[in-house]
Amino acid sequence: MSLEITTAADGANRVLSVAGEVDVSCADELRAAIDGQVAQGVSGELVVDLAEVPYIDSTGIGVLVGAAHRVAEAGGTLVVARPQRNVARVLGLLGVQADLNIREA
């Protein structure tokens, strides 16, 4: 399954909606999309909406954690929104909820 990423702006906030499985084969695509948003400047929240992501591996989680630090350095906040139950479970097991500012809705 290929990864689809769409972007939208909401004032100072930006939303990246991700659809598909995030794994080692496509993690660079997610990293590039996030870095593109950071390069444009992030003063509010950069929301990564995972509602359409049924699976994420450790590489994808590493991309999100690294992005959270880069967004913070740029003056913004990375938020992971609406992870599916199995994705939220993996994030919880790895203890990265605080880094990723996870929101259920």
Backbone as JSON, one array per atom type, in Angstrom:
{
  "sequence": "MSLEITTAADGANRVLSVAGEVDVSCADELRAAIDGQVAQGVSGELVVDLAEVPYIDSTGIGVLVGAAHRVAEAGGTLVVARPQRNVARVLGLLGVQADLNIREA",
  "N": [[0.84, -1.18, 0.0], [0.55, 2.21, -0.86], [1.7, 5.36, 0.45], [-0.27, 8.14, 1.25], [-0.28, 11.6, 1.49], [-1.74, 14.52, 2.52], [-1.97, 18.07, 2.72], [-3.05, 20.83, 4.72], [-3.91, 24.15, 5.69], [-4.66, 25.91, 8.67], [-5.07, 28.72, 9.81], [-2.48, 29.62, 11.93], [-1.84, 27.04, 12.26], [-1.02, 23.83, 10.86], [-2.07, 20.98, 8.99], [-1.27, 17.67, 8.4], [-2.55, 15.1, 6.71], [-2.44, 11.68, 6.82], [-2.49, 8.69, 4.98], [-2.48, 5.23, 4.76], [-0.04, 2.57, 5.24], [2.63, 3.16, 7.43], [5.85, 2.56, 7.15], [9.21, 1.21, 6.95], [9.6, 1.37, 4.2], [8.38, 3.68, 3.29], [8.8, 5.72, 5.07], [10.59, 7.82, 4.66], [9.19, 9.45, 2.94], [7.16, 10.49, 4.57], [8.78, 11.86, 6.4], [9.92, 13.78, 4.68], [7.63, 15.25, 3.96], [6.88, 16.36, 6.42], [9.21, 17.8, 7.04], [9.14, 19.63, 4.96], [7.01, 21.23, 5.73], [8.04, 22.28, 8.1], [10.15, 23.75, 7.06], [8.79, 25.82, 5.88], [8.1, 27.27, 8.02], [6.86, 27.07, 11.26], [4.65, 28.19, 13.45], [2.57, 27.61, 15.04], [0.67, 24.78, 15.64], [1.69, 21.7, 14.22], [-0.12, 19.36, 12.93], [-0.31, 15.93, 12.7], [-2.32, 13.85, 11.24], [-3.4, 10.71, 11.87], [-5.58, 9.1, 11.32], [-6.2, 7.48, 9.17], [-4.25, 5.57, 9.1], [-3.41, 2.36, 9.37], [-1.26, 0.94, 10.33], [1.93, 1.31, 11.8], [5.43, 1.26, 11.86], [8.54, 0.88, 13.73], [10.34, 2.56, 12.45], [8.71, 4.53, 11.31], [7.65, 5.62, 13.64], [9.96, 6.63, 14.75], [10.45, 8.66, 12.89], [8.33, 10.4, 13.5], [8.93, 11.12, 16.19], [11.44, 12.34, 15.91], [10.65, 14.42, 14.26], [8.99, 15.81, 16.0], [10.83, 17.01, 17.7], [12.23, 18.66, 15.87], [10.18, 20.37, 15.02], [9.58, 21.62, 17.46], [12.0, 22.98, 17.87], [11.73, 24.82, 15.85], [9.83, 26.44, 16.85], [7.23, 25.59, 17.08], [4.59, 23.16, 17.73], [4.38, 19.7, 17.52], [1.67, 17.6, 16.87], [0.14, 14.52, 17.18], [-2.66, 13.22, 15.81], [-5.73, 11.47, 16.27], [-4.96, 8.61, 16.2], [-5.37, 5.25, 15.05], [-6.63, 2.46, 16.94], [-4.75, 0.26, 17.19], [-2.39, 1.51, 16.38], [-2.18, 3.55, 18.29], [-1.8, 1.93, 20.5], [0.76, 0.84, 20.06], [2.28, 3.19, 20.13], [1.85, 3.86, 22.78], [3.04, 1.66, 24.09], [5.69, 2.13, 23.49], [6.12, 4.43, 24.84], [5.99, 7.12, 23.92], [4.05, 9.04, 24.0], [3.98, 11.59, 25.28], [5.97, 13.03, 23.93], [4.78, 13.19, 21.44], [2.37, 14.49, 21.76], [-0.33, 13.37, 21.73], [-3.6, 13.3, 20.47], [-6.9, 12.27, 20.72], [-9.1, 13.13, 19.32]],
  "CA": [[0.0, 0.0, 0.0], [1.34, 3.43, -0.9], [1.38, 6.38, 1.45], [-0.84, 9.38, 0.72], [-0.19, 12.68, 2.45], [-2.31, 15.78, 2.07], [-1.72, 19.15, 3.67], [-4.03, 21.91, 4.81], [-3.56, 25.18, 6.67], [-5.75, 26.41, 9.5], [-4.44, 29.82, 10.53], [-1.07, 29.34, 12.22], [-1.68, 25.59, 12.35], [-1.03, 23.05, 9.62], [-2.5, 19.59, 9.18], [-0.85, 16.65, 7.44], [-3.38, 13.9, 6.82], [-1.68, 10.56, 6.3], [-3.29, 7.49, 4.72], [-1.67, 4.09, 4.35], [0.86, 2.02, 6.24], [3.89, 3.89, 7.57], [6.91, 1.61, 7.49], [10.54, 1.56, 6.46], [9.58, 1.62, 2.76], [7.82, 4.99, 2.96], [9.04, 6.67, 6.16], [11.25, 9.01, 4.13], [8.15, 10.3, 2.35], [6.55, 11.21, 5.69], [9.79, 12.79, 6.91], [10.03, 14.89, 3.73], [6.42, 16.08, 4.06], [6.96, 17.12, 7.67], [10.31, 18.76, 6.91], [8.67, 20.69, 4.07], [6.19, 22.14, 6.53], [8.94, 22.97, 9.03], [10.92, 24.71, 6.27], [7.92, 26.97, 5.62], [7.91, 27.95, 9.29], [5.76, 26.54, 12.07], [4.5, 29.0, 14.66], [1.5, 27.01, 15.84], [0.74, 23.32, 15.69], [1.75, 20.86, 13.03], [-0.93, 18.2, 13.29], [-0.18, 14.77, 11.82], [-3.56, 13.09, 11.43], [-3.15, 9.3, 11.54], [-6.86, 8.37, 11.33], [-6.22, 6.52, 8.06], [-3.01, 4.77, 9.16], [-3.7, 1.15, 10.13], [-0.04, 0.3, 10.82], [3.15, 2.1, 11.8], [6.52, 0.5, 12.47], [9.46, 1.68, 14.55], [10.93, 3.6, 11.6], [7.72, 5.6, 11.24], [7.57, 6.26, 14.96], [11.19, 7.42, 14.85], [10.24, 9.87, 12.08], [7.46, 11.29, 14.26], [9.63, 11.64, 17.37], [12.43, 13.29, 15.41], [9.92, 15.59, 13.77], [8.51, 16.58, 17.16], [11.95, 17.82, 18.17], [12.52, 19.69, 14.87], [9.09, 21.34, 15.08], [9.78, 22.4, 18.69], [13.11, 23.89, 17.63], [11.24, 25.86, 14.94], [8.89, 27.28, 17.57], [5.88, 25.05, 17.02], [4.29, 21.93, 18.46], [3.87, 18.59, 16.72], [0.56, 16.89, 17.49], [-0.35, 13.35, 16.46], [-4.1, 13.21, 16.04], [-6.64, 10.38, 15.9], [-4.37, 7.33, 15.8], [-6.21, 4.07, 15.2], [-6.38, 1.77, 18.21], [-3.51, -0.52, 17.19], [-1.29, 2.46, 16.3], [-2.11, 4.17, 19.62], [-1.25, 0.93, 21.41], [2.21, 0.78, 19.83], [2.83, 4.45, 20.65], [1.82, 3.74, 24.24], [4.05, 0.68, 24.52], [7.01, 2.72, 23.34], [6.21, 5.55, 25.77], [6.27, 8.37, 23.22], [2.84, 9.87, 23.98], [4.27, 12.98, 25.67], [6.72, 13.66, 22.82], [3.94, 13.35, 20.26], [1.16, 15.26, 22.07], [-1.38, 12.6, 21.07], [-5.0, 13.7, 20.66], [-7.83, 11.27, 20.18], [-10.08, 13.75, 18.41]],
  "C": [[0.88, 1.24, 0.0], [0.84, 4.42, 0.14], [0.82, 7.6, 0.73], [-0.81, 10.43, 1.82], [-0.77, 13.93, 1.84], [-2.07, 16.83, 3.15], [-2.82, 20.19, 3.6], [-3.54, 22.89, 5.87], [-4.82, 25.62, 7.39], [-5.17, 27.52, 10.37], [-2.96, 29.54, 10.7], [-0.79, 27.85, 12.27], [-1.71, 24.96, 10.97], [-1.41, 21.62, 9.94], [-1.96, 18.75, 8.03], [-1.74, 15.44, 7.68], [-2.67, 12.77, 6.1], [-2.61, 9.37, 6.12], [-2.37, 6.4, 4.18], [-0.79, 3.62, 5.49], [2.17, 2.8, 6.24], [4.93, 2.9, 8.05], [8.21, 2.05, 6.84], [10.52, 1.91, 4.97], [9.09, 3.01, 2.4], [8.06, 6.04, 4.04], [9.72, 7.94, 5.67], [10.25, 9.98, 3.51], [7.45, 11.12, 3.44], [7.52, 12.24, 6.25], [9.9, 14.01, 5.99], [8.82, 15.82, 3.8], [6.45, 16.95, 5.31], [8.06, 18.18, 7.56], [9.94, 19.91, 5.99], [7.83, 21.71, 4.81], [7.06, 22.94, 7.51], [9.73, 24.05, 8.29], [10.11, 25.97, 5.96], [7.69, 27.8, 6.88], [6.68, 27.43, 10.01], [5.68, 27.38, 13.34], [3.42, 28.45, 15.58], [1.71, 25.51, 15.93], [0.9, 22.74, 14.29], [1.08, 19.56, 13.42], [-0.71, 17.11, 12.25], [-1.36, 13.86, 12.14], [-3.35, 11.66, 10.94], [-4.44, 8.47, 11.49], [-6.92, 7.29, 10.25], [-4.95, 5.69, 7.97], [-3.29, 3.54, 10.01], [-2.46, 0.51, 10.78], [1.11, 1.31, 10.76], [4.24, 1.28, 12.47], [7.47, 1.44, 13.2], [10.13, 2.79, 13.73], [9.98, 4.79, 11.51], [7.6, 6.35, 12.55], [8.82, 7.13, 15.18], [11.09, 8.72, 14.05], [9.4, 10.87, 12.87], [8.17, 11.91, 15.46], [10.69, 12.65, 16.95], [11.78, 14.57, 14.93], [9.42, 16.45, 14.92], [9.61, 17.5, 17.68], [12.27, 18.95, 17.18], [11.43, 20.77, 14.87], [9.23, 22.22, 16.32], [10.92, 23.4, 18.52], [12.71, 25.05, 16.73], [10.2, 26.75, 15.6], [7.45, 26.8, 17.55], [5.72, 23.81, 17.89], [3.79, 20.89, 17.49], [2.79, 17.88, 17.52], [0.22, 15.7, 16.6], [-1.81, 13.18, 16.82], [-4.75, 11.92, 15.53], [-5.97, 9.07, 15.46], [-5.38, 6.19, 15.99], [-5.75, 3.3, 16.44], [-5.05, 1.02, 18.24], [-2.28, 0.39, 17.1], [-1.1, 3.13, 17.66], [-1.49, 3.22, 20.63], [0.27, 0.85, 21.29], [2.87, 2.04, 20.38], [2.89, 4.41, 22.17], [2.86, 2.78, 24.76], [5.46, 1.27, 24.46], [7.2, 3.97, 24.22], [6.5, 6.9, 25.12], [5.08, 9.33, 23.2], [3.14, 11.32, 24.29], [5.02, 13.71, 24.56], [5.81, 14.02, 21.66], [2.63, 14.08, 20.52], [-0.08, 14.63, 21.42], [-2.77, 13.11, 21.47], [-5.89, 12.66, 20.0], [-8.82, 11.86, 19.19], [-9.49, 14.95, 17.71]]
}
